[in-house]
Amino acid sequence: MPNLLQKRWYGYQTVWAFMLMLLLVIFISYYNWVLGLVSMCLVGALAYVMLQAERRFRKEMVQYITDLTFRIKRVEGEAISRLPFGVMLYSEDKTVEWHNRFVTGMFGRGTVVGQPLTELLPPLPQLSRDKREGDHNRSTVEVIINDRNYELTIQADERLIYVHDMTELAVLREKHEDERLALGIIMLDNLDEASQGMDDQQRAALIARVASSLTAWAKQYKVYLRRLSSERYLMMFNHLSLKELEQSRFVILDEVREMTADLKVPMTLSIGLAFGADSISELGELAQSSLDMALGRGGDQAAVKSGQRLSFYGGKTTAVEKRTRVRARVIAHALRDLMQESDRVIIMGHRVPDLDVIGASIGVLKAADMYHVEAHIVLDGVNPAIERIMERIEKDEALRKRFISPDQAMALMSNNTLLIIVDTHKASMTMEPGLVQEARRVVIVDHHRRGEEFINDAVLVYLEPYASSASELVTELLQYIHEKVELSPLEATALLAGITVDTKHFALHTGSRTFEAAGFLRRGGADTVMVQRILKEDLQEYIEKAEIIKHARMIHGHIALAVTEPNRKIPQLLIAQVADTLLNMTNVLASFVISSRPDGMIGISARSLGTMNVQVVMERLGGGGHLTNAAAQLECSQAEAERRLLEVLDEIEKEEGLFE
């Protein structure tokens, strides 16, 4: 019996009372033994009665507790069996040892005792009995069984699983997620070009046709569409509609382009969408940022920013060349002011620079010289692509001294130094990313389609995807940055070489302004013969290219794929040249070349004639570039790189088709 009952409030008092009575009996017996004997008999009788009562109490108490324990165990078993949540015990070999009725109903069949957990439930976290610091080996996972959602709370040390039905919560959670607000902005990104030469009535009719198509599309996907201006619309919709739009891959882009295909310049749309922000104002900022991203990549596409995910859809057409020079003049004047406010200018391009980087850098250097601002070009070693132009620069003592190493540039950096980045907008792709972090003021001049990585804190951004090259953009800036620009023959030739190499001798990605820039440089003394000498091919390199081309094969009908021998190291420049050469073959609309590079990376170069967006393909592999010119670098084997490329091509073919 528990001590609590043995030590009742009257227990010890009764003992002391009997001791007192014995003392009284002894005292009485001392004076009268007859009376003492009688008293002794009475005390003994009383003790006997009390002892029997105590025994009877203990017996009844034991019986009561026994009955209560039996009832509790019986009710406990019934209660556990009827609990509104499941309880499962499993053995060391991960089989079910016992469960309550809830689990029986969960699986919709009889007992599952003896069944392996791996067959009953999806893959679960570790079920070992190892103690984990802090959580006592407790983990939670959600599973779906018979179209219902369950939360499993696993206590591995007890080999116990609690099962809670979370279906209603899951439905509410999904409904809440589907009904969350998303915002979007639609931009008619080439209305002026498409309506050029039209009168007011024709322009209004064109806008009405596009507006009608947009309204029908918005109604189909339950999107609230509000017109803000003749070329700008606001979209309001929920997450469910956003998922449907992404599944449709924004067919409105193709519909509007095809609807206006009869125009000299077809109308295209750019769409920026945002979802997942906590406030509406933040959603609006993200939607505008997505639109800027879509426009920065050349337009005719949709950019979706959902949390940390950034997705692109469309982008099948080449960027439309802007025919106004207003932006170039505004950027030139802003760049002039920034240069004059700086103590020095540092010019830097991307890693493994090409002729476009050298030409654009020399052009920016010339602009700084015209305003007597100290300027330097960062160059980290010479590679085969720029070897010939650097040989000519070495002969020009004044120009040669303007090239410095990244370490020297870092030493020259100050709070008032202006860093100008050409031919890239990604900090990680520059020759020295530390310079970007150190610089207080950064200017970007680039012609590549804008990627997810971007130097957002730049004070001035001149990013025009329609341009053929950074050298073309710098040439235009030079025409507005100073009243009288006098280029030396070597400076003009370097700029022209940059344009020539990026346009493949003016064959690809050229517009009217490309030829205007080339004409300006030719008038400035550019030597076309020197350009041809700079771009001449080495016989050994030509033989190596032929060896690579020999392994090419056709995939998806019009795509040429060449994979070099596994142990053969090929420079990135040669890989790109092979991709260009393959594009000249009959029936080839796009080309991909995969090879190991001397630095241990796997290089992939991609080229197309414009009917296929190779930039999207390379972005899925972690690279980037243009619609017609892109690349990626992977840290894997050649076989793995080839497998991943083929998987991406298959995915794009199933989603929207490879060719326009």
N, C-alpha and C positions, 0 to 999 in steps of 0.2 A: 504494500500500500504506500502511496506517496507520503513523504514527510509532512506535506501540507495538512493531510487528514490526521496523521498521528499526533501532530503538535497542535491540536485544536485549542481554543482559548481556555477551556476548562480542564485540559489534560493534566498539566503539572499542578494546578490548584487542588485537584482531587487527591493527588498523591500527598501533598503537604497537609491536606485536611486529615487524611488517615494517619499520618505521622503524629499530628497533634492529638488525635483521639487515642492513639496508643499511649502517649505520654500521660493523658488524663486517666486512662484505665490503670496504668502503673501507679499513679499517684493515689487513686481511690483504693487500689488493692493494699497499699501500704497502711491505710487506716482501717479498711474493712474488706477482708479478702472475699467475703460472699458477694458483696456488691461489686467488687472488682471482677469476679468470675462472671457474673451476669453481664457486666459491661463488655467483657471480652467476647462473650458469645454474641452479643448484639453487633459489635463491630465486625466480627468474622462473618455474620450473616449478611450484613450490609456490604462487605467487600465481595462476597460471593455473588450477590445480586448485581452489583456494579460490573463485575468481571463478565458475567453472562450477558449483560446488556451490551457491553463493549464488543464481545465476540459476535453477538447477533447483528450489531451495527456494521461490523466489518464484513460479515458474510453477505449482508444485503447490499453493501456498497460494491463489493466485488461483483456480485450478480448484476447490479445496475450498470456498472462500467462495461461488463462483458456484453450485455444486451445492446448498450449504446454503441460500442465498437462495431458490433455486427451490423447494426442499422446504418452506421456511418459508411462502412465499407460497401454495403449493398447500394446505398444511395450514391456514393462516390463513383462506383462503377457505372451506374445508370446515368449519372450526370455527365461523366466523361464521354460516355457513348453518345449522349444527346447534345454535346457541346455544339454551338453554332460555328465552330471552326474545327479543322482537322488536326489529328495528332497521329504521328507515325513513329514507330520505333524500328530501327534497322540493325542488322547484325554486322559483325566485323567484315563479312564478305559482301556487304552492300545489298542484302536481300531484306524484304519487309518481314519483321517478326510479329508486329501487332499494329492495329490501327482502329480507330473508332468508326462509327457509322457514317460520319461526314465523308470520310475518304471513300467509302463504298459508293456513295451517291456521286462523288466527284468523277469517278471512272465509269460510272454507269453499268457496273457489273457486280458480281458477288465479291467475296473476299479476295484480296490481293496478297495475302500472307504467303510468303515464300517466293514472291515475284522479285526479280532483280530491279533495283532502282533505275538502272540504265535503260531498261525497257519501258518503265512506267513514266519516267520523267525525262525531260531534255537534259543535256549535259549540265551538271551542277558544279558548284565550287568544290574545293577540296573537302573531303568528308573525313579526314584523318582526325585523330584525337590529340594531335600536337597542340599544346597550349600556345596561343598567340598573345603577345603582350597587348594589353589594353582592351581587346574585345572579347576575351575569354572564348576564342574559337567560335564566334557567332557571326553568321553571314546571312544576307537576305538576297533573294533573287525572284524575279517575276517570270511566270511561265503561262502558256496558254494550253489548256486541256479541254477538248470537246467544245471549242469556241467560247470558253470562259477564261477569264484572267484570274490567276491565283498568285498570291505572294507566299513564298516559302521562306520560313525563318529556320535556319539550320543551326543546331547546337551539336557540333561534331564531337565534343568531349562526352556528351550524354548519348550520342547516337540517336538524336531526337529531331523530328521535323514538325514544326507547326505550319498548318496550311490555312490561309485566310482567303476568302472569296473577295477579289478586288474588281469584279466585273463592272459594277455600277460606277466605282471611282474611275476605272479605266475609260468607260464610256464618257463620263463627264470631263475627264482630262482631255480625251481626244476631241470632244466637242469644243472645249475651251480653246484648244490649240488650233482647230480648224477655223474658229470664228475670230481669231486674233487679227487685228488690222494690219494691212499691208498698203503701201503707197507706191505709186509709179508716175513717171513723167515720160510722155511721148513727144518726140521732136521730129518734125519734118526737116531732115538735116541738109537737104539740098533744094529747097523750094525755089530759091532765086535762080539757081542754075537750070532747074527743070522748066521754069516758067519764062526763061529768057526769050525775048522776041514775041511774047504773048501780049495781047491787049488786056485791059482790066476785066472784060467779060470772060475771056478765055481763062485767065488766071483764077477768077472766081469759080468758074465751072470745074477747073482742076481741083481746087481746094474742096469744093462740094463733093466731088467724086471720092476723094480720099476720106473726107469726113463721114460720108455715108458708109463706106467700107469699115471704118473704125467703129462707128456706132453699132453696126450689125455684129461685128466681132465682139465688142464689149457686152452686148446683150446676150450673146451666146454663152459667154463665160461669167455672167453675173458680175460685171465690172461697172462701177459708176464712173462715167467718163464726163469730164467737164472741160470745155474748151477755154483756154486762157488767152490765146492769141491765134493768129492765122496759122502758125506753125508749131504751136505748143499746146499739149493737153495734160490734164491731171487725172490720174487713175486712183480710185479707192476701191478696195476689194478685201476679201479675207484670205486666210492661208489656204483654205480648200480650193478657192479659185486659182490661187498662185500655183498650187500643185498641178491643177488641170492645165494651166497655161504652159508650165514647164513640160508636161507630158506631150502637149501638142507642138512643143518646140517653136512656139510663137509663129504660127503659120501666117499671121497678118503681115509679117515682113515680106514673105514671098508673094502674097496676094497683091499688096500695094505695088511692089516692083513689077510684077507681071501685068497688072492693070494699066500701068503707065509705060509699058515697054515700047509703045509706039512713039513716045517722045524722043527727042534727040538725046536727052539725059534722063533716064528713068528716075522716078521719085523713089526715095528710100527713107526708111524710118530708123530712128535710134530710140531705144527704150531703156530707161533706168528704173529698176524696182528695188524696194527695200522691205525687209521683214525681220522681226525679232528684237527691235529696239524697245526700250521701256517707255519712251515718251513719243508723242506724235511729232514734236519738233525735231527730235533726233532721227525719226523715220524720214522726215522731209530732207534732212541734210544727207542721209545715206542714199536716198533716191536720187538727189542731185549729183552726189558723188558717183553713183552707178552710171548715170547718164553721161557724166564727163568721161568716165572710163570707156563707155561705148563709143562716144564721139572720138576719143583719143585713139581708139583702135581702128578708126576709119569709117564708122557709122554702119548702117544697114545691119544692125544686130541689137540684141537685148542683153543687158548685164543685170544679173540678179544677185543682190547682197542679202544673204540670209544668215544672220549670226556671223560666224567666222568663215562661212562658205561663200565663195564668189564664183558664179557660173556665167558662161557666155553661150548665147544661141544665135545662129545666123552668121553674118559676116562672110557671105559667099562672094560678094562683089568687091572689086577694087575701089579704094577710096576715090571719091569724086574730087577732081582738082578745083580748088577755090580760085576764081579768076580775079578777085580783088586783091590789090597789093596793100590795102589799108593796114591789115594786121602786121605785115612785114615792116611797114614804116613805123607803126606804133612801137613794136618790139625793138627796132633799131634805135629809136630815140630813148627808150627806157634803158637799153643796154649802154648807150653812150653816157647817160647820167650816172648809172651805177659805176661805170669805169672811172669817171672823173671824180667820184666821191671816194674812190679806193686808193690805198697807198701802193698796191700792186695787184696784178691779175695772175692767177694760176689757171692754166688750161689743161684739162685731162680728158682722155677718152677711155674706151673699154680695154680690158685685158687682151693681149695678143692683138695689138692695133693693126688696122688695115690702111689702105691708101685713103679711104674716106676720113678716118680719124686724123691722119697726118695733114690732109688737105684742109679740113675744117679747122683744125688747130692753128695752122699757119694763117688762115683767113682771119680768125679771131685775134691772133697775135698782131696782124697788120692793123686791125681796128684799134687796138690799144696803142700801137705806135703812133697812129695819127693824132692821138690826144696826149702823147708824151707820158703815158702811164707805163711803169715798169711791168713787164709781162714775161712769163716763162711757160714752156710746154713740158709736161711731165711725160717721160718716156722710160719705160723699164725694159731695156734691152731691145735688140733688133731681131726681127723674124723674117723668113723668106718673103713674106708678102710686101714688106716695105724696104727690103734690102737695097734695091736699085735706087729708089727715091732718096734714101738716106745717104747713099754714096755721093749723089749730087749735092745734097745739103752739106755734107762734110767739106765740100770744096768752097762753100760760102761761109767764111769765117764768122761773119756777123750773125747769120742765122743759126749756125751750129752751136754757138754759145748760149742760145736761148733755150736749148733742150737741157733739162735737169732730171735727176733721179727722184723717185718718191721720197727718199730720206731728205734730200736737199729741199724739196718742196715743203715737207713737214717742218723743217727748220725755219723756212721763210714765212710760215703761216702766222698771221696776227689777227686781232679782232677786226681790223679794217681791210682784210684781204678778201678779194672777190674770187671765188672758185667758179669756173665755167666748165661744165661737163658737156662734151659733144659725143654724138652718135650712140648714146645710151641714156636711160633714165633710171637704171637700177644701181643702187649703191654697191651691191655685192659684185657687180660686173665691172666696176671701175678698176683702174690699175692699182689704186691704193684707197680702199674703203675708209681707212683712218682719216684721210684728208676730208672726206665728206662729213664725218662726225666732228672734226675739228673746226671746219669752216662755219662762220656765223652767217655768211651770205653766199647762196648758191644759185647759179643760173644754169638752166638746162636747154640745150639746143639738140633736138633729136627728131628723127623721121620714122622711128619704129612705132608699131602699134602699141599702145599703152598696155602694160601688164599689171598683174596684181601688186607686184612690188614696185613702189614708186617713192621718190624723194619728195615727200609731201610738204616739207618746210622750205622749199625753194622760193626765193623772192621773185624770180621771173622764169616762166616756162614757155618755151617756143617749141611745141611738139606738134608737128604736122605730118600725119601719116600719108598724105597724098604726095609728099615730096619724094624725089628719087633717092636723095642722099642728104646727109648733114652738110656736105660741101655745097649743095644747091641752096640750102637754107642760109648758110653763111654768106654765099655770094650775093644773095638778095639783100641781106642785112648790110653788106658793105656798100651797096648802091644808095642806101638811105642814111647810113651812120655818119657820113661826111660828104660835103659838097663835091670835093675833088678826090677821087680815089685813084692813086697811082700804084698799081701792082708791078712788082718786078716780074720778069719772065718766069723765074723759078716759082714764085708764089702763085702766079696764075696757072702755071702748068700743074702744080700740086693740087690745086682746087679742081681743075679739069680732070685730072687723073682720078680723083675721088669720085666725081660724077660718073666717069666712064666705067670704072670697075663695078660700081653698084648698079648701073643700068645695063651691064653686059654689052657695052659698046652701043648704048642708046637703043637697045632692042626691047628691053622690058622696063616696066614701071616708069615710063616717061610721060610727061605732059608738055604742054606748050611752054610752060615756065622753065622746064628743064632745058629746052633748046635756047630760050632767051638767056638763061644764066650762062650756058656754054658760049653763046655769041658774045656776051659781055666779057667773058674771060679771054676769048680769042682776040677781041679788040684790045684787051689789056696785055697782050703779048704771050699768051699761052702757046706752047710749042706742041703741036699735035704729033709731030714725029717723035719728040721726046716721050710723049705719053705712050706711043706704040712701043718704044724701046723699053720703057719701064714695065709694060705689060707683056713683054715677050716671054714665051715659055721656054723652059730648059728642056733639052732633048731627053735627058734621063727622066725628068718628071713626066714628060709626055708618055714615055714607055711604061712608067709605073701606073699612070692613069689607064693605059690600055690593058694592063694586067688586071686591074680592078674591074674594068668594064667587061672583061671576058667572063667574069663570074655573075653578071647581071641576069635577072630573070623577070618575066612579066607576071604581075599579080593583079587581081581585080580588073583585068582587061586592059587598062591603060596606065598602070603604075609600074615603073621600072625599079626593082630592088636589087642592090648590089651589096654583098657581104664579103669582106676580105677574109683572107686566111687567118685563123685564130691567133697565131703567134707573130703576125706581121704588124709592125707599128707604123702608122701613117699620120703625118701632120694634119691638123684640122684644115689648113688651107687646101691641101691636096684632096681631102675628102669633099670639100665644098666644090672644088673644080670638077671632080668626077660627077657630082650631082648636076652641075650646070651642063656638062657634056652630054649626059644621058637625056637631058631635056630636049636636046636637038635631034633626037632619034625620031623616026616616023612612028606615029601612033602612040607616042608617050606624052601623056598630059601631066604627069607628076613623077618625080624620082626621089628615091631614098637611098642613102649610102651609109652603111654601118661599118665601123672599123675601130680597132684599138689605136689609141694615141700614145705618143712617147711619154706622156705624164701618167699613164696607167688607166686613164678614164676611157670609156667607150663613147666615141663621138658619132652622132647621127646628123647628117645634113639632109634637108628636105627642100625641094624646089617644085614649082608648078607653073603652069601657063596662065593661071587665074581662074580656071574652072574648078579648082579644088583648093580649099583653105588649109594649107599645110601648117599654118600657125596654130590652129586648134589641135592638130595632131601632136605637134611638139609640146604644146602646153600640157596635154594630158600625160606626157612623159617627163614633165618638170622643166621643159625648155620654153622657147618662145621665138618671136621674130615677126615676119610679115606674112600676109596672105600668100605670097608667091615665094617667099624666101625665109626659112626658119631652120633652127637647129636645137639639139639637146645634148647634154653630157650626162652619162649614167655611170654609176659605180657598180658594175656587175660584169658578167661574162658576155661575150658577143652573142652566144646562143640565147641567153636570157633577154638581151636587148632586142634581138630579132623576134623572139616570142612575144614580148610586150608590145612591140610595134605592130605586129600582125593582129594581136588582140584588139588594140585601139582602132585599127582600120576596120576590123570586123564590126566593132561596136558602132562606129560612125556610119558604116554602111547600113546596119539594121535600123539605127535611129532616124537618119535623115538622108542617107545616100552620100556617097563620096564626091560626086560631081554635080555641078549645078545643072 
